[in-house]
Amino acid sequence: MTDVLVLNADLGPLHRVSLRHAVRMLVRQVAEVHESRPDGVIGVWPVPTVVRLVSYVVTRWRHSRGPGWSRAGVMARDGKRCAYCGRAATTIDHVLPRSRGGANSWLNTVACCYACNQRKGDRTPAEARMPLRVTPAAPTWATYARA
């Protein structure tokens, strides 16, 4: 299946959806075909490559705060490099261990190799005498778009 770009009513890009989802949007009349393939038809509609929403959707949440925390996001933020030794990272480490109240948050997690994660154990970096090479920071939507 091919992806279809969804534009807001003001022609700003929102996201991509499957062709099946785009056809459902056309049937429900919440979107209309903006661009299509010249060689195909689905029912009465040409096969869409871009659809435009009929009514404007407010996306203020994208500008108010950054993306939610995820393991893949931490790995991408840290460039898949260990925050302690710089080797290739395979795990996520909590700076303040979860057993001591540390949370899954951008500021408390770093990418880490298996050896450093085992060595640090259930301690803080200061207690383990393993200083961080990078300071964890929460990404913004702009930094996500560049990556």
C-alpha positions as CSV (number, residue, x, y, z in Angstrom):
1,M,0.0,0.0,0.0
2,T,1.1,3.5,-0.7
3,D,1.0,6.4,1.8
4,V,-1.2,9.4,1.2
5,L,-0.2,12.9,2.4
6,V,-2.9,14.6,4.4
7,L,-3.1,18.4,4.2
8,N,-5.0,20.7,6.6
9,A,-7.6,23.0,5.1
10,D,-5.0,25.8,4.9
11,L,-2.8,23.4,2.8
12,G,-0.3,22.8,5.7
13,P,1.0,19.2,5.9
14,L,-0.4,17.2,8.8
15,H,0.7,13.5,8.4
16,R,0.6,10.5,6.2
17,V,-2.1,7.8,6.1
18,S,-2.6,4.6,4.2
19,L,-4.5,4.6,0.9
20,R,-7.3,2.7,2.6
21,H,-7.6,5.3,5.3
22,A,-7.6,8.1,2.7
23,V,-10.4,6.4,0.8
24,R,-12.4,6.2,4.1
25,M,-11.8,9.9,4.6
26,L,-13.2,10.6,1.1
27,V,-16.2,8.4,1.6
28,R,-17.0,10.2,4.9
29,Q,-16.5,13.5,3.1
30,V,-14.0,14.9,5.6
31,A,-11.4,15.2,2.9
32,E,-11.2,15.8,-0.8
33,V,-8.6,14.8,-3.4
34,H,-5.9,17.4,-3.9
35,E,-3.5,15.4,-6.1
36,S,-4.0,12.0,-7.6
37,R,-2.4,9.4,-9.9
38,P,-3.5,9.9,-13.5
39,D,-3.8,6.1,-14.2
40,G,-6.1,4.8,-11.5
41,V,-9.6,5.1,-10.1
42,I,-11.2,3.8,-6.8
43,G,-14.9,4.0,-7.1
44,V,-15.7,7.5,-8.3
45,W,-12.5,9.0,-7.0
46,P,-9.1,9.0,-8.7
47,V,-6.4,7.2,-6.6
48,P,-5.2,10.0,-4.3
49,T,-1.6,10.8,-3.5
50,V,-2.5,14.0,-1.5
51,V,-5.9,14.7,0.2
52,R,-7.0,18.0,1.8
53,L,-9.2,18.2,4.9
54,V,-12.5,20.0,4.4
55,S,-12.4,21.7,7.7
56,Y,-9.4,23.1,9.5
57,V,-7.8,21.1,12.3
58,V,-6.1,23.0,15.1
59,T,-2.6,21.6,15.7
60,R,-1.5,24.0,18.5
61,W,-0.3,21.0,20.5
62,R,2.7,20.5,18.2
63,H,4.0,24.0,19.0
64,S,3.3,24.0,22.8
65,R,5.5,21.1,23.8
66,G,7.8,18.5,22.4
67,P,7.2,14.9,21.4
68,G,6.4,12.3,23.9
69,W,9.2,10.1,25.4
70,S,10.0,6.8,23.7
71,R,13.0,4.5,23.6
72,A,13.5,5.0,19.9
73,G,13.4,8.8,20.5
74,V,16.1,8.6,23.1
75,M,18.3,6.5,20.8
76,A,17.8,9.0,18.0
77,R,18.5,12.0,20.2
78,D,21.8,10.5,21.4
79,G,22.8,9.3,18.0
80,K,22.8,5.6,19.1
81,R,26.0,6.3,21.1
82,C,26.6,5.4,24.8
83,A,26.3,8.4,27.1
84,Y,29.1,7.0,29.3
85,C,31.8,5.6,26.9
86,G,30.7,6.7,23.4
87,R,30.5,3.2,21.9
88,A,27.4,1.9,20.0
89,A,24.4,1.9,22.3
90,T,22.0,-1.0,22.6
91,T,20.0,-0.2,25.7
92,I,18.4,2.7,27.6
93,D,19.7,3.8,31.0
94,H,17.9,5.8,33.7
95,V,20.2,8.4,35.2
96,L,18.2,8.3,38.4
97,P,17.3,4.5,38.6
98,R,13.6,3.6,38.5
99,S,13.9,1.9,41.8
100,R,14.7,5.3,43.3
101,G,11.8,7.1,41.7
102,G,13.3,7.9,38.3
103,A,10.8,8.2,35.5
104,N,10.8,7.4,31.8
105,S,11.4,11.0,30.8
106,W,13.7,12.8,28.3
107,L,15.7,14.3,31.2
108,N,16.2,11.0,33.0
109,T,17.1,8.6,30.2
110,V,20.2,8.2,28.0
111,A,21.3,5.7,25.4
112,C,23.8,3.3,26.8
113,C,25.8,0.2,25.8
114,Y,25.2,-3.0,27.6
115,A,28.5,-3.1,29.4
116,C,28.1,0.4,30.9
117,N,24.5,-0.3,31.8
118,Q,25.6,-3.4,33.8
119,R,28.5,-1.6,35.4
120,K,26.3,1.3,36.5
121,G,23.7,-1.0,37.9
122,D,21.2,0.5,40.4
123,R,23.3,3.6,41.1
124,T,23.4,7.2,40.0
125,P,26.3,8.2,37.7
126,A,28.1,10.0,40.6
127,E,27.8,6.9,42.8
128,A,29.1,4.6,40.0
129,R,31.9,7.2,39.2
130,M,30.7,7.2,35.6
131,P,30.2,10.8,34.4
132,L,27.8,11.5,31.5
133,R,29.4,12.6,28.3
134,V,26.2,14.3,27.2
135,T,23.5,16.1,29.1
136,P,20.0,14.7,28.5
137,A,17.6,17.2,27.0
138,A,14.0,17.1,25.8
139,P,13.7,17.5,22.0
140,T,11.4,20.0,20.3
141,W,9.2,19.3,17.3
142,A,11.8,21.3,15.2
143,T,14.6,19.0,16.2
144,Y,12.4,16.0,15.5
145,A,11.7,17.3,12.0
146,R,15.4,17.8,11.2
147,A,16.3,14.2,12.3
